[in-house]
Amino acid sequence: MIDLNKSQIQGHFDLTAAAQAIENAYIASAEGRVQAPPVTYLGFDTANGDCHVKTGYVLGTEGFVIKVATGFYDNPAKGLPSSNGLNLMFSATTGAPLAILRDEGWLTDMRTGLGGALASRALGVDAFERVLIVGTGLQCRFQARCLKALLPERKLTFTIWGRDAAKAEAAAGELGAEGLNATVAPDLETACRAAQVIITTTPAKTPLIARNWIAPGTQITAVGADSPGKQELATDLVTSADLLVCDLAAQSLHHGEFATAEAEAGIAEDVVALGSVLSGAHPGRADEAQITIADLTGLAVQDAAISLAVLHAAHPDLT
């Protein structure tokens, strides 16, 4: 069995190949060419943490994955990363273990970043440049890096907002040191009104963004609400949007950003799979004035796709 640690995974990682694999996984999910049982969720309220166990398989690929991911959001104050975990890959033809990827949550963070970037690129207005990232943690960095990687010629400007101004400064400084144009937003409402794409990355349990802050043509990519009780967007913002997109309706309507809107207003019939937009089966944004929202809760088939991309790079003879 192949055993790769975090540094080995990073050494073999090809972002372009991973992005294509994840896009293909979204499309396969939308077309029903996957197996993805419901997520197992554990909550640790007293520790401000949670754990997800996800399993997924894209039909026709070599392997399926069992992924364990944890998020303990007070960890940075203890000098520890907020996310952790590992991926286990098994053969889809023999059931034998193929690999253990001891990524410490890095692959989960990367596939979340790439998923958000794919959604923002697909649904944002033509030639958008002004991006607001709400939140100052790991996903703030991953979302900015991945979006810039997918749009390398675009003159993207990133504005970072967080409850803690010092953390926002640190995130903007880190991204700036990597060559990205990143500044701090002192006021969230003002920043929302000015942005063309808003990416929310927080574990908030009460909405941060109000309906009347959002200008026509804005794309919102919401990645923070991935378990029951989390919500970053006001419910009426969701229900009034022109286009609602998600990675998987069964998750988004149950424990994603769309869950509260579904419970209060019944939006299920209006939700479109991101894979359908990426494949062209759904046209996506209809005009430059629509307000569009993508709710991404994370798919196990993303984990399977990115894990196989790493294994192929590390062992090209993998069968």
Steps between C-alpha positions, in 0.01 A plus 500: 500500500624847413557723803550871437539772760405864457834618360509211250145577388589865449811400307297294253208742476403640160238772544389500136444125499321517835268778382406300190441188710273689738308662214448154350380374840243780526371413153488128581304578816247711311460223243453227762825319423618480861441323826492736798321386816382759753765673708568389856523808722622537857472832684710610798331817620710549812819486289353702208578209271352247262591187307378376163543151359433483126517214253486536124565331168489632144386213276770374269796620709755279673409566859259624762581713801414514867589844632508619860519877546491699821455870562573637846473874466664608825820312414691798355497662844673185626760506225329216312340488152122526493463207259642149492428156358602232252377321188487122457488372142386149405494316167159502332574161338649299789415698812867493600643811670686709244625790711487693820544872443602662827425848375411653839199658334702664221325315217162588647601865516634488145198329347275749684707784360486358149128430527435860602722628222320290239163633619616862515656478154191338349240730656670839535427774250726515195851626577428553871797625701378620841484212749404524867593214731310488829705319763869496581585132549646233278221515243557872453846410373397194299208675328718792393790282383277260308294771331816679389644170374187436291501857367872576471463780243219677689597806708318380809486717810421329831347682794507312832251556780500335840368570846861522617674780309844368593420162343371672187825697480700179540305323225531793261871527577558130438316508168676819403837338566399231250436759231122536536339843521340480845382771738287518816135605501425706812122479450313191378195678358711740293716215376198292400350787301825542305575134427419309182571163664459432872645183651390415854725268700392528864338258748241766589176389661319830445486675162776747419379638166169678446287497187513877437882501501522304176520681166351362177742268323666370815602135531516363855695179558409372847731229635483551876166336583578130481321364808169553682456841660749693289377796293691790340233659277168655599214268409323763290819551301493133405128489421516814285806401295453449126695173482578247773775247430636228727739208487240253629141590585464223759781659702441869431130485581565300815808652660640758259441870446169422331360297792326787680348634178376152414342460842331840486414541133547167318765582241583144392343532155711808426841348578735407214799265524838665443597207279213584265634852463857379445390249234279751318182304570378811685592847365590640840492877527245643253612864503735749667236617748410171665594433860628144515593285800696174512473295819787252525489242778780279367463169319673172570543457125717813510717320756513191281592708194775700667641191673523314168666803341770489768544122466534524123769765539685301765458161326427542126476120464204481740226274365 
